[in-house]
C-alpha cells in the first residue's frame, strides 16, 4: 500500500473508543468471531495452521512469537469497532473535515518569474469535508496511491497555497517525495 492509504487506515484505527484486547487468546477469539467462527479462515489471515489457532483459543498457547503477535494485532486492529470507524468517517466527510500533516516535496507550475522550484515543506492543514469525502470515496472504490495523492494535493493547493482562491490563481501544486504523512479526523 501507499503512504496516503496507510495514513487513512491509521487515522481510522485511531478513532477507536475502547482498547484492543490484551491477551493473545482474547485477540484470537475476536478474530475467529470476525471470521464468523471459522478457525480455518482466521488461520489463513494469520499465516498459521488451524491447529495453532485452536490452541490459542483453548489457552494451551499463550505467548505468540513476535512476528505472529504483530500480525495478530494488525488483523484485529483492521476489524476493531467498525461502526465507530464508519461514524467517524461520516462525520469527517459531512461536517468536520480532515487534518493532514505532511513533510513532502512540493513543486509548482505557475506564472513566469515565480519561485516554482520543488522543495521540502512541512505542512499541517485542515481540509474541508468535501476533500475528506473525496478521499474516502476514492479509497473505498479501490483507487491507487496516485489518485489519492492527487486529491490530497488538490486540497492543499486550494486551501493552503491558494488560500481558498484569494491568491496565486494559476498555481498548480505537485505533491511528491512524501517523507511522512499523518491524517486525523
N, CA, C and O of each residue as an XYZ file, in Angstrom:
740
protein
N       0.832     -1.187      0.000
C       0.000      0.000      0.000
C       0.871      1.244      0.000
O       2.071      1.188      0.270
N       0.240      2.363     -0.309
C       0.963      3.613     -0.355
C       0.866      4.390      0.944
O       0.183      3.986      1.885
N       1.559      5.506      0.971
C       1.616      6.309      2.190
C       0.257      6.872      2.588
O      -0.106      6.839      3.764
N      -0.488      7.383      1.632
C      -1.776      8.005      1.953
C      -2.794      6.941      2.356
O      -3.584      7.147      3.278
N      -2.772      5.815      1.669
C      -3.672      4.705      2.020
C      -3.401      4.249      3.455
O      -4.335      4.051      4.232
N      -2.131      4.083      3.803
C      -1.763      3.678      5.164
C      -2.169      4.734      6.188
O      -2.646      4.405      7.274
N      -1.975      6.009      5.834
C      -2.339      7.086      6.753
C      -3.845      7.121      6.994
O      -4.286      7.389      8.111
N      -4.639      6.852      5.957
C      -6.092      6.795      6.125
C      -6.491      5.654      7.048
O      -7.388      5.808      7.877
N      -5.829      4.512      6.909
C      -6.141      3.377      7.777
C      -5.718      3.649      9.220
O      -6.439      3.290     10.152
N      -4.563      4.277      9.414
C      -4.127      4.612     10.781
C      -5.079      5.616     11.424
O      -5.402      5.501     12.606
N      -5.524      6.593     10.651
C      -6.451      7.587     11.185
C      -7.774      6.945     11.572
O      -8.358      7.289     12.600
N      -8.246      6.017     10.755
C      -9.495      5.313     11.078
C      -9.319      4.464     12.327
O     -10.225      4.393     13.157
N      -8.169      3.823     12.472
C      -7.912      2.986     13.649
C      -7.810      3.836     14.917
O      -8.133      3.365     16.007
N      -7.365      5.073     14.780
C      -7.233      5.951     15.949
C      -8.559      6.484     16.459
O      -8.590      7.186     17.469
N      -9.652      6.166     15.786
C     -10.966      6.630     16.237
C     -11.590      5.682     17.252
O     -12.674      5.955     17.767
N     -10.919      4.571     17.544
C     -11.471      3.572     18.461
C     -11.724      4.174     19.837
O     -10.943      4.988     20.330
N     -12.817      3.761     20.438
C     -13.177      4.277     21.755
C     -12.802      3.317     22.873
O     -12.806      3.692     24.046
N     -12.479      2.082     22.515
C     -12.057      1.087     23.506
C     -10.724      0.504     23.078
O     -10.445      0.427     21.881
N      -9.896      0.092     24.025
C      -8.604     -0.508     23.649
C      -8.794     -1.909     23.066
O      -9.798     -2.576     23.315
N      -7.811     -2.329     22.293
C      -7.822     -3.687     21.743
C      -7.723     -4.701     22.871
O      -7.215     -4.379     23.945
N      -8.200     -5.926     22.646
C      -7.991     -6.973     23.654
C      -6.497     -7.156     23.915
O      -5.684     -7.023     23.000
N      -6.137     -7.459     25.160
C      -4.725     -7.532     25.539
C      -4.100     -8.891     25.261
O      -3.028     -8.966     24.660
N      -4.743     -9.950     25.683
C      -4.118    -11.271     25.587
C      -4.249    -11.837     24.181
O      -5.131    -11.452     23.413
N      -3.353    -12.755     23.868
C      -3.396    -13.420     22.567
C      -4.675    -14.240     22.430
O      -5.247    -14.320     21.343
N      -5.124    -14.845     23.518
C      -6.337    -15.647     23.482
C      -7.555    -14.775     23.147
O      -8.384    -15.155     22.320
N      -7.657    -13.608     23.793
C      -8.788    -12.710     23.533
C      -8.729    -12.164     22.108
O      -9.759    -12.038     21.446
N      -7.528    -11.839     21.637
C      -7.393    -11.348     20.261
C      -7.771    -12.433     19.263
O      -8.448    -12.163     18.271
N      -7.333    -13.655     19.526
C      -7.647    -14.767     18.629
C      -9.155    -15.030     18.636
O      -9.741    -15.296     17.587
N      -9.779    -14.959     19.803
C     -11.222    -15.162     19.906
C     -11.957    -14.104     19.085
O     -12.915    -14.415     18.377
N     -11.509    -12.873     19.183
C     -12.132    -11.794     18.418
C     -11.975    -12.020     16.920
O     -12.920    -11.826     16.156
N     -10.788    -12.427     16.503
C     -10.534    -12.646     15.078
C     -11.378    -13.803     14.535
O     -11.898    -13.720     13.422
N     -11.514    -14.871     15.308
C     -12.352    -16.001     14.886
C     -13.813    -15.558     14.800
O     -14.532    -15.955     13.883
N     -14.243    -14.752     15.739
C     -15.611    -14.239     15.704
C     -15.827    -13.353     14.471
O     -16.882    -13.405     13.840
N     -14.823    -12.545     14.138
C     -14.915    -11.694     12.949
C     -14.980    -12.528     11.674
O     -15.544    -12.088     10.672
N     -14.410    -13.720     11.706
C     -14.452    -14.636     10.563
C     -15.651    -15.570     10.645
O     -15.666    -16.622     10.006
N     -16.650    -15.192     11.423
C     -17.903    -15.944     11.580
C     -17.679    -17.354     12.121
O     -18.335    -18.307     11.700
N     -16.734    -17.471     13.069
C     -16.489    -18.730     13.749
C     -15.546    -19.676     13.036
O     -15.342    -20.799     13.499
N     -14.978    -19.265     11.946
C     -14.102    -20.138     11.166
C     -12.654    -20.014     11.634
O     -11.999    -18.996     11.409
N     -12.170    -21.064     12.287
C     -10.762    -21.053     12.696
C      -9.861    -21.210     11.472
O      -8.723    -20.740     11.481
N     -10.348    -21.853     10.437
C      -9.561    -22.016      9.209
C      -9.318    -20.662      8.543
O      -8.200    -20.379      8.111
N     -10.343    -19.830      8.456
C     -10.199    -18.511      7.834
C      -9.292    -17.616      8.677
O      -8.485    -16.864      8.131
N      -9.417    -17.692      9.999
C      -8.542    -16.914     10.877
C      -7.096    -17.358     10.714
O      -6.186    -16.528     10.696
N      -6.882    -18.659     10.597
C      -5.528    -19.180     10.402
C      -4.948    -18.704      9.073
O      -3.764    -18.375      8.995
N      -5.763    -18.667      8.043
C      -5.302    -18.205      6.735
C      -4.908    -16.730      6.784
O      -3.923    -16.330      6.164
N      -5.673    -15.920      7.521
C      -5.348    -14.494      7.650
C      -4.029    -14.285      8.369
O      -3.289    -13.348      8.069
N      -3.738    -15.164      9.321
C      -2.520    -15.011     10.126
C      -1.323    -15.764      9.550
O      -0.184    -15.515      9.944
N      -1.577    -16.674      8.630
C      -0.488    -17.444      8.056
C       0.015    -18.545      8.982
O       1.200    -18.877      8.970
N      -0.887    -19.111      9.785
C      -0.547    -20.209     10.694
C      -1.509    -21.356     10.425
O      -2.417    -21.235      9.602
N      -1.308    -22.457     11.114
C      -2.200    -23.598     10.929
C      -3.483    -23.404     11.732
O      -3.540    -22.616     12.676
N      -4.497    -24.140     11.331
C      -5.776    -24.095     12.045
C      -5.599    -24.598     13.468
O      -6.230    -24.087     14.393
N      -4.750    -25.588     13.643
C      -4.492    -26.153     14.975
C      -3.850    -25.123     15.901
O      -4.136    -25.110     17.098
N      -2.993    -24.266     15.367
C      -2.378    -23.211     16.184
C      -3.437    -22.254     16.697
O      -3.403    -21.851     17.860
N      -4.373    -21.888     15.841
C      -5.470    -21.002     16.252
C      -6.281    -21.677     17.351
O      -6.634    -21.036     18.341
N      -6.572    -22.938     17.192
C      -7.346    -23.669     18.199
C      -6.605    -23.739     19.522
O      -7.225    -23.663     20.583
N      -5.291    -23.883     19.474
C      -4.507    -23.923     20.719
C      -4.546    -22.584     21.448
O      -4.606    -22.551     22.677
N      -4.512    -21.490     20.707
C      -4.628    -20.169     21.354
C      -6.020    -19.994     21.952
O      -6.160    -19.455     23.050
N      -7.040    -20.442     21.243
C      -8.401    -20.335     21.760
C      -8.579    -21.156     23.036
O      -9.242    -20.716     23.975
N      -7.996    -22.330     23.068
C      -8.106    -23.218     24.221
C      -7.265    -22.725     25.402
O      -7.564    -23.037     26.554
N      -6.216    -21.956     25.112
C      -5.344    -21.465     26.181
C      -4.075    -22.270     26.335
O      -3.278    -21.986     27.229
N      -3.859    -23.271     25.487
C      -2.646    -24.080     25.537
C      -1.430    -23.228     25.174
O      -0.392    -23.309     25.830
N      -1.562    -22.423     24.140
C      -0.521    -21.473     23.769
C      -0.935    -20.100     24.274
O      -2.099    -19.717     24.159
N       0.013    -19.361     24.833
C      -0.319    -18.050     25.412
C       0.492    -16.901     24.825
O      -0.037    -15.805     24.641
N       1.753    -17.135     24.532
C       2.626    -16.063     24.054
C       3.077    -16.344     22.620
O       3.895    -17.233     22.383
N       2.542    -15.586     21.674
C       2.939    -15.804     20.278
C       4.338    -15.248     19.996
O       4.824    -14.352     20.685
N       4.961    -15.805     18.973
C       6.232    -15.258     18.502
C       6.014    -13.791     18.121
O       4.890    -13.399     17.808
N       7.067    -12.981     18.144
C       6.892    -11.552     17.849
C       6.232    -11.265     16.502
O       5.387    -10.375     16.404
N       6.612    -12.013     15.463
C       6.015    -11.738     14.153
C       4.537    -12.140     14.104
O       3.735    -11.473     13.450
N       4.176    -13.222     14.791
C       2.770    -13.617     14.871
C       1.981    -12.624     15.721
O       0.840    -12.296     15.399
N       2.586    -12.152     16.798
C       1.924    -11.160     17.647
C       1.637     -9.885     16.853
O       0.572     -9.286     17.002
N       2.582     -9.471     16.015
C       2.385     -8.268     15.201
C       1.280     -8.478     14.165
O       0.443     -7.600     13.960
N       1.280     -9.648     13.511
C       0.217     -9.945     12.534
C      -1.141    -10.011     13.209
O      -2.131     -9.513     12.674
N      -1.189    -10.630     14.391
C      -2.437    -10.757     15.127
C      -2.978     -9.384     15.506
O      -4.169     -9.113     15.348
N      -2.105     -8.524     16.005
C      -2.547     -7.171     16.368
C      -3.027     -6.404     15.138
O      -4.049     -5.721     15.196
N      -2.302     -6.511     14.033
C      -2.678     -5.801     12.813
C      -4.049     -6.266     12.304
O      -4.876     -5.444     11.910
N      -4.288     -7.576     12.312
C      -5.558     -8.105     11.810
C      -6.720     -7.749     12.734
O      -7.820     -7.461     12.262
N      -6.486     -7.765     14.040
C      -7.544     -7.382     14.982
C      -7.845     -5.891     14.836
O      -9.006     -5.483     14.872
N      -6.803     -5.083     14.672
C      -6.987     -3.632     14.526
C      -7.820     -3.303     13.284
O      -8.596     -2.348     13.293
N      -7.659     -4.096     12.213
C      -8.442     -3.872     10.986
C      -9.936     -4.040     11.228
O     -10.750     -3.334     10.633
N     -10.295     -4.975     12.101
C     -11.702     -5.301     12.335
C     -12.296     -4.617     13.561
O     -13.504     -4.709     13.781
N     -11.488     -3.937     14.359
C     -11.920     -3.416     15.650
C     -12.869     -2.240     15.482
O     -12.543     -1.278     14.787
N     -14.005     -2.304     16.093
C     -15.030     -1.262     16.146
C     -15.361     -0.653     14.775
O     -15.121      0.536     14.561
N     -15.898     -1.435     13.862
C     -16.175     -0.914     12.521
C     -17.251      0.173     12.491
O     -17.185      1.083     11.664
N     -18.235      0.090     13.379
C     -19.275      1.126     13.383
C     -18.749      2.457     13.888
O     -19.140      3.509     13.383
N     -17.865      2.423     14.879
C     -17.254      3.656     15.378
C     -16.421      4.290     14.272
O     -16.446      5.505     14.079
N     -15.689      3.458     13.553
C     -14.856      3.921     12.444
C     -15.709      4.551     11.350
O     -15.375      5.620     10.838
N     -16.809      3.893     10.990
C     -17.700      4.427      9.959
C     -18.347      5.742     10.393
O     -18.490      6.666      9.593
N     -18.735      5.814     11.658
C     -19.338      7.042     12.167
C     -18.343      8.205     12.104
O     -18.715      9.321     11.742
N     -17.088      7.944     12.453
C     -16.061      8.987     12.411
C     -15.805      9.427     10.969
O     -15.625     10.617     10.711
N     -15.788      8.480     10.028
C     -15.587      8.831      8.625
C     -16.755      9.666      8.098
O     -16.559     10.637      7.368
N     -17.962      9.275      8.476
C     -19.143     10.016      8.028
C     -19.120     11.440      8.583
O     -19.440     12.393      7.873
N     -18.741     11.577      9.848
C     -18.648     12.894     10.474
C     -17.610     13.757      9.749
O     -17.851     14.936      9.489
N     -16.454     13.163      9.425
C     -15.399     13.911      8.732
C     -15.832     14.296      7.318
O     -15.519     15.390      6.849
N     -16.549     13.403      6.641
C     -16.954     13.657      5.261
C     -18.099     14.649      5.151
O     -18.288     15.252      4.094
N     -18.868     14.832      6.220
C     -20.018     15.730      6.133
C     -19.886     17.009      6.954
O     -20.503     18.020      6.619
N     -19.091     16.982      8.025
C     -19.093     18.151      8.908
C     -17.707     18.665      9.302
O     -17.437     19.858      9.163
N     -16.838     17.801      9.783
C     -15.612     18.299     10.414
C     -14.409     18.376      9.497
O     -13.517     19.188      9.739
N     -14.348     17.569      8.462
C     -13.191     17.582      7.581
C     -12.073     16.713      8.111
O     -12.280     15.873      8.986
N     -10.889     16.925      7.573
C      -9.741     16.085      7.889
C      -8.508     16.978      8.043
O      -8.372     17.983      7.344
N      -7.621     16.610      8.954
C      -6.375     17.347      9.142
C      -5.257     16.518      8.531
O      -5.109     15.332      8.825
N      -4.477     17.162      7.678
C      -3.353     16.489      7.044
C      -2.065     17.147      7.526
O      -1.907     18.366      7.462
N      -1.160     16.320      8.003
C       0.163     16.800      8.403
C       1.167     16.020      7.581
O       1.172     14.789      7.597
N       2.010     16.732      6.868
C       2.947     16.060      5.981
C       4.257     16.823      5.871
O       4.325     18.033      6.084
N       5.269     16.087      5.537
C       6.543     16.664      5.123
C       6.832     16.022      3.789
O       7.089     14.821      3.699
N       6.787     16.845      2.745
C       6.937     16.328      1.391
C       7.514     17.405      0.494
O       7.651     18.563      0.886
N       7.845     17.001     -0.701
C       8.362     17.940     -1.692
C       7.181     18.490     -2.478
O       6.381     17.742     -3.040
N       7.095     19.802     -2.503
C       6.046     20.483     -3.253
C       6.692     21.299     -4.354
O       7.576     22.117     -4.097
N       6.252     21.076     -5.566
C       6.703     21.858     -6.707
C       5.490     22.545     -7.301
O       4.353     22.162     -7.025
N       5.730     23.552     -8.111
C       4.625     24.353     -8.612
C       4.745     24.574    -10.105
O       5.843     24.631    -10.659
N       3.615     24.693    -10.731
C       3.535     25.174    -12.098
C       2.814     26.507    -11.977
O       1.627     26.556    -11.655
N       3.536     27.579    -12.235
C       2.962     28.902    -12.001
C       3.426     29.865    -13.092
O       4.119     29.474    -14.032
N       3.042     31.097    -12.952
C       3.400     32.144    -13.906
C       4.915     32.333    -13.947
O       5.599     32.073    -12.957
N       5.440     32.784    -15.086
C       6.892     33.026    -15.182
C       7.345     34.052    -14.145
O       6.633     35.007    -13.832
N       8.541     33.828    -13.628
C       9.090     34.750    -12.634
C       8.772     34.355    -11.206
O       9.255     34.993    -10.271
N       7.972     33.319    -11.016
C       7.641     32.892     -9.657
C       8.650     31.852     -9.192
O       9.440     31.346     -9.989
N       8.623     31.538     -7.913
C       9.519     30.520     -7.362
C       8.830     29.176     -7.453
O       8.102     28.781     -6.541
N       9.056     28.469     -8.552
C       8.363     27.211     -8.747
C       9.264     25.994     -8.570
O       8.874     24.884     -8.931
N      10.459     26.185     -8.022
C      11.333     25.049     -7.761
C      10.757     24.213     -6.630
O      10.272     24.745     -5.632
N      10.817     22.896     -6.798
C      10.305     21.994     -5.764
C      11.205     22.051     -4.542
O      12.427     22.125     -4.667
N      10.597     22.015     -3.351
C      11.363     21.986     -2.107
C      10.555     21.287     -1.024
O       9.329     21.197     -1.092
N      11.280     20.794     -0.022
C      10.630     20.107      1.091
C       9.916     21.126      1.959
O      10.465     22.178      2.286
N       8.690     20.803      2.328
C       7.904     21.658      3.226
C       7.204     20.770      4.238
O       6.831     19.633      3.951
N       7.039     21.323      5.425
C       6.244     20.662      6.461
C       4.959     21.455      6.589
O       4.980     22.645      6.903
N       3.850     20.795      6.346
C       2.548     21.479      6.331
C       1.576     20.726      7.213
O       1.471     19.502      7.134
N       0.868     21.455      8.048
C      -0.266     20.925      8.792
C      -1.460     21.784      8.407
O      -1.469     22.990      8.653
N      -2.467     21.162      7.803
C      -3.587     21.929      7.278
C      -4.888     21.165      7.446
O      -4.949     19.955      7.229
N      -5.921     21.885      7.832
C      -7.266     21.318      7.904
C      -7.886     21.415      6.516
O      -7.911     22.487      5.912
N      -8.381     20.296      6.021
C      -9.076     20.280      4.735
C     -10.571     20.140      4.989
O     -10.976     19.397      5.883
N     -11.394     20.839      4.222
C     -12.841     20.800      4.431
C     -13.434     19.413      4.153
O     -12.774     18.558      3.563
N     -14.672     19.201      4.578
C     -15.325     17.897      4.415
C     -15.377     17.396      2.975
O     -15.363     16.186      2.752
N     -15.435     18.288      1.997
C     -15.508     17.856      0.600
C     -14.280     17.028      0.217
O     -14.408     16.026     -0.486
N     -13.112     17.431      0.664
C     -11.894     16.678      0.337
C     -11.826     15.378      1.123
O     -11.356     14.365      0.605
N     -12.287     15.394      2.363
C     -12.335     14.160      3.143
C     -13.271     13.161      2.471
O     -12.957     11.975      2.372
N     -14.411     13.643      2.015
C     -15.372     12.781      1.333
C     -14.770     12.192      0.058
O     -14.940     11.006     -0.223
N     -14.070     13.022     -0.710
C     -13.441     12.525     -1.938
C     -12.371     11.487     -1.633
O     -12.259     10.488     -2.344
N     -11.581     11.710     -0.581
C     -10.557     10.733     -0.201
C     -11.187      9.406      0.208
O     -10.732      8.347     -0.225
N     -12.230      9.450      1.039
C     -12.888      8.227      1.500
C     -13.553      7.490      0.335
O     -13.469      6.265      0.245
N     -14.213      8.237     -0.557
C     -14.867      7.615     -1.700
C     -13.846      6.941     -2.616
O     -14.063      5.825     -3.089
N     -12.743      7.625     -2.858
C     -11.703      7.054     -3.713
C     -11.085      5.814     -3.064
O     -10.806      4.825     -3.741
N     -10.874      5.876     -1.751
C     -10.300      4.728     -1.039
C     -11.240      3.526     -1.115
O     -10.795      2.407     -1.370
N     -12.527      3.748     -0.895
C     -13.472      2.632     -0.927
C     -13.676      2.093     -2.349
O     -14.054      0.934     -2.525
N     -13.425      2.935     -3.363
C     -13.537      2.486     -4.746
C     -12.278      1.759     -5.210
O     -12.215      1.268     -6.337
N     -11.279      1.694     -4.336
C     -10.046      0.984     -4.678
C      -9.080      1.807     -5.496
O      -8.317      1.262     -6.294
N      -9.101      3.118     -5.306
C      -8.210      3.998     -6.062
C      -6.755      3.738     -5.696
O      -6.437      3.308     -4.587
N      -5.899      4.007     -6.641
C      -4.466      3.845     -6.418
C      -3.882      5.002     -5.625
O      -4.549      5.998     -5.347
N      -2.632      4.840     -5.276
C      -1.930      5.859     -4.485
C      -1.842      7.181     -5.240
O      -1.947      8.244     -4.628
N      -1.651      7.135     -6.554
C      -1.530      8.367     -7.336
C      -2.824      9.186     -7.289
O      -2.780     10.411     -7.184
N      -3.955      8.521     -7.366
C      -5.227      9.245     -7.334
C      -5.454      9.851     -5.952
O      -5.902     10.993     -5.852
N      -5.155      9.117     -4.893
C      -5.292      9.665     -3.540
C      -4.342     10.848     -3.347
O      -4.698     11.843     -2.717
N      -3.145     10.731     -3.887
C      -2.162     11.814     -3.786
C      -2.650     13.054     -4.530
O      -2.458     14.176     -4.062
N      -3.289     12.851     -5.705
C      -3.826     13.993     -6.459
C      -4.925     14.707     -5.687
O      -4.994     15.936     -5.700
N      -5.785     13.947     -5.016
C      -6.867     14.555     -4.237
C      -6.281     15.361     -3.077
O      -6.703     16.491     -2.831
N      -5.310     14.784     -2.364
C      -4.668     15.497     -1.256
C      -3.937     16.736     -1.764
O      -3.996     17.791     -1.133
N      -3.252     16.617     -2.897
C      -2.527     17.763     -3.473
C      -3.498     18.868     -3.867
O      -3.223     20.049     -3.655
N      -4.623     18.485     -4.435
C      -5.619     19.489     -4.815
C      -6.169     20.209     -3.587
O      -6.363     21.425     -3.604
N      -6.420     19.443     -2.514
C      -6.903     20.070     -1.288
C      -5.887     21.037     -0.706
O      -6.241     22.150     -0.316
N      -4.632     20.624     -0.645
C      -3.586     21.518     -0.137
C      -3.396     22.716     -1.061
O      -3.153     23.829     -0.596
N      -3.505     22.493     -2.348
C      -3.367     23.581     -3.323
C      -4.435     24.639     -3.097
O      -4.129     25.830     -3.042
N      -5.676     24.216     -2.968
C      -6.770     25.176     -2.834
C      -6.810     25.855     -1.467
O      -7.065     27.056     -1.375
N      -6.560     25.095     -0.413
C      -6.720     25.645      0.935
C      -5.443     26.314      1.426
O      -5.501     27.420      1.964
N      -4.304     25.674      1.255
C      -3.056     26.202      1.809
C      -2.375     27.192      0.860
O      -2.085     28.324      1.245
N      -2.124     26.772     -0.357
C      -1.341     27.607     -1.264
C      -2.162     28.709     -1.911
O      -1.674     29.831     -2.047
N      -3.388     28.426     -2.311
C      -4.221     29.446     -2.955
C      -5.092     30.203     -1.963
O      -5.753     31.172     -2.338
N      -5.103     29.784     -0.717
C      -5.884     30.430      0.332
C      -7.342     30.607     -0.091
O      -7.902     31.701     -0.027
N      -7.935     29.500     -0.523
C      -9.334     29.442     -0.967
C      -9.640     30.410     -2.112
O     -10.719     31.000     -2.169
N      -8.676     30.563     -3.019
C      -8.886     31.395     -4.206
C      -8.529     32.849     -4.036
O      -8.772     33.639     -4.949
N      -7.958     33.245     -2.899
C      -7.638     34.650     -2.675
C      -6.288     35.062     -3.255
O      -6.006     36.255     -3.363
N      -5.450     34.096     -3.629
C      -4.143     34.423     -4.190
C      -3.686     33.288     -5.106
O      -4.277     32.209     -5.119
N      -2.636     33.545     -5.865
C      -1.990     32.554     -6.724
C      -3.004     31.785     -7.567
O      -3.069     30.557     -7.512
N      -3.773     32.504     -8.326
C      -4.883     31.933     -9.075
C      -4.467     30.808    -10.034
O      -5.182     29.811    -10.143
N      -3.343     30.941    -10.722
C      -2.936     29.965    -11.734
C      -1.992     28.897    -11.207
O      -1.442     28.122    -11.990
N      -1.798     28.842     -9.916
C      -0.848     27.914     -9.319
C      -1.364     26.478     -9.356
O      -2.527     26.222     -9.047
N      -0.494     25.549     -9.733
C      -0.812     24.125     -9.655
C       0.289     23.447     -8.863
O       1.472     23.647     -9.136
N      -0.103     22.637     -7.874
C       0.839     22.042     -6.939
C       1.123     20.592     -7.318
O       0.219     19.836     -7.670
N       2.403     20.222     -7.236
C       2.820     18.836     -7.388
C       3.253     18.334     -6.015
O       4.067     18.969     -5.345
N       2.712     17.204     -5.602
C       2.915     16.641     -4.265
C       3.724     15.356     -4.448
O       3.162     14.320     -4.806
N       5.046     15.412     -4.204
C       5.917     14.253     -4.447
C       6.827     14.010     -3.255
O       6.855     14.803     -2.314
N       7.569     12.917     -3.297
C       8.589     12.571     -2.296
C       8.084     12.755     -0.869
O       8.638     13.549     -0.109
N       7.047     12.033     -0.509
C       6.475     12.146      0.828
C       7.447     11.554      1.843
O       7.793     10.375      1.767
N       7.885     12.380      2.795
C       8.738     11.927      3.874
C       7.875     11.231      4.925
O       8.178     10.115      5.346
N       6.806     11.890      5.343
C       5.800     11.279      6.201
C       4.485     11.997      5.995
O       4.449     13.145      5.553
N       3.405     11.308      6.321
C       2.079     11.898      6.232
C       1.219     11.300      7.324
O       1.204     10.085      7.518
N       0.509     12.147      8.032
C      -0.442     11.718      9.067
C      -1.770     12.405      8.801
O      -1.818     13.585      8.452
N      -2.827     11.663      8.967
C      -4.173     12.205      8.813
C      -4.933     12.026     10.115
O      -4.683     11.083     10.866
N      -5.850     12.924     10.377
C      -6.670     12.831     11.574
C      -8.063     13.350     11.246
O      -8.230     14.358     10.561
N      -9.057     12.630     11.756
C     -10.439     13.091     11.579
C     -11.246     12.750     12.785
O     -12.438     13.053     12.836
